[in-house]
Amino acid sequence: MVQTTNRFFDEVARVMNDAAGVAQGVRREFETLFRSQAERMLRDLDVVKRDDFEAVKEMARIAREEGEALKARVAALEAALAQRRAPPPPAAPETPAAAPPASPSGEGAPATGFASEPPGVPPLGQINPGSF
C-alpha cells in the first residue's frame, strides 16, 4: 500500500495550529486586561483587603472581651463600695452626751465614714442634682 502525502491537508493542519496558538495568546491578553481593569475598579471603590478585615475583626473581638471584663470588674467594685457604704445595723439609741468626735478641721466626721472625702461633701445618695 502506497502512502501519499496530501499537501493541502498539511497546510490546513499548520494553519489550525497557528490559529490555536493565536487564540491562546488572545485569551492570555484578555485575561491580563480584565484582571488589571478589575483591580483598578476595586482600588477606586476603596474595598478593604481580606487581611486588613480579619485584623480589624480580631481587634474588635479583643476590645469586646476587654469591655466585658471591665464591666464585670466595675460591677464587683460597685458592689463592694455599696457594702462599705451600707448603713450600719440600728444600734441602741445614743445618749446626748456621746457626740461624734470632731475632725481636725472642726466640721465633724464625714457622713460616709471615709477619711478620703473632703469635709462638707454629702454622701453620693444625698447629692441634689438641682444644686449645680
HUNOR-V44753 format. One record per residue. RES is the residue in three letters. PHI is phi in whole degrees, -180 to 180 (* if undefined). PSI is psi in radians with two decimals (999 if undefined). Layout:
res | phi | psi
RES | PHI | PSI
RES | PHI | PSI
This chain:
res | phi | psi
MET | * | 2.29
VAL | -99 | 2.32
GLN | -106 | 2.21
THR | -112 | 2.55
THR | -99 | 2.27
ASN | -99 | 2.03
ARG | -66 | -0.56
PHE | -62 | -0.80
PHE | -67 | -0.60
ASP | -64 | -0.73
GLU | -68 | -0.71
VAL | -63 | -0.72
ALA | -64 | -0.72
ARG | -66 | -0.73
VAL | -65 | -0.68
MET | -65 | -0.72
ASN | -62 | -0.79
ASP | -63 | -0.71
ALA | -65 | -0.67
ALA | -65 | -0.71
GLY | -64 | -0.74
VAL | -65 | -0.71
ALA | -63 | -0.71
GLN | -66 | -0.69
GLY | -63 | -0.73
VAL | -65 | -0.70
ARG | -63 | -0.78
ARG | -63 | -0.73
GLU | -64 | -0.73
PHE | -65 | -0.77
GLU | -61 | -0.75
THR | -63 | -0.78
LEU | -64 | -0.78
PHE | -63 | -0.76
ARG | -63 | -0.77
SER | -66 | -0.67
GLN | -66 | -0.72
ALA | -65 | -0.75
GLU | -62 | -0.71
ARG | -65 | -0.74
MET | -65 | -0.71
LEU | -66 | -0.67
ARG | -64 | -0.72
ASP | -67 | -0.55
LEU | -78 | -0.17
ASP | 59 | 0.82
VAL | -80 | 2.38
VAL | -77 | 2.56
LYS | -79 | 2.73
ARG | -61 | -0.73
ASP | -62 | -0.76
ASP | -65 | -0.72
PHE | -61 | -0.79
GLU | -64 | -0.67
ALA | -65 | -0.77
VAL | -68 | -0.64
LYS | -62 | -0.73
GLU | -67 | -0.71
MET | -63 | -0.70
ALA | -66 | -0.69
ARG | -63 | -0.77
ILE | -64 | -0.75
ALA | -64 | -0.68
ARG | -63 | -0.77
GLU | -64 | -0.74
GLU | -64 | -0.69
GLY | -62 | -0.74
GLU | -66 | -0.69
ALA | -65 | -0.72
LEU | -66 | -0.66
LYS | -62 | -0.74
ALA | -66 | -0.69
ARG | -65 | -0.75
VAL | -63 | -0.72
ALA | -62 | -0.73
ALA | -66 | -0.73
LEU | -66 | -0.69
GLU | -65 | -0.67
ALA | -65 | -0.74
ALA | -65 | -0.70
LEU | -66 | -0.67
ALA | -65 | -0.64
GLN | -67 | -0.66
ARG | -71 | -0.58
ARG | -89 | -0.10
ALA | -62 | 2.42
PRO | -64 | 2.50
PRO | -67 | 2.76
PRO | -61 | 2.58
PRO | -59 | 2.29
ALA | -105 | -3.14
ALA | -64 | 2.55
PRO | -57 | 2.41
GLU | -81 | 2.68
THR | -87 | 2.63
PRO | -61 | -0.37
ALA | -73 | -0.41
ALA | -94 | 1.65
ALA | -96 | 2.65
PRO | -66 | 2.59
PRO | -67 | 2.52
ALA | -81 | 2.55
SER | -79 | 2.89
PRO | -58 | -0.48
SER | -81 | -0.17
GLY | 86 | 0.13
GLU | -100 | 0.05
GLY | 94 | 2.91
ALA | -73 | 2.61
PRO | -61 | 2.61
ALA | -65 | -0.51
THR | -92 | -0.22
GLY | 88 | -0.02
PHE | -87 | 2.29
ALA | -75 | -0.28
SER | -82 | -0.24
GLU | -79 | 2.40
PRO | -69 | 2.66
PRO | -64 | 2.55
GLY | 87 | 0.00
VAL | -93 | 2.11
PRO | -72 | 2.74
PRO | -61 | 2.80
LEU | -57 | -0.67
GLY | -75 | -0.21
GLN | -106 | 0.20
ILE | -79 | 2.30
ASN | -94 | 2.00
PRO | -62 | -0.45
GLY | -77 | -0.11
SER | -87 | 0.02
PHE | -90 | 999
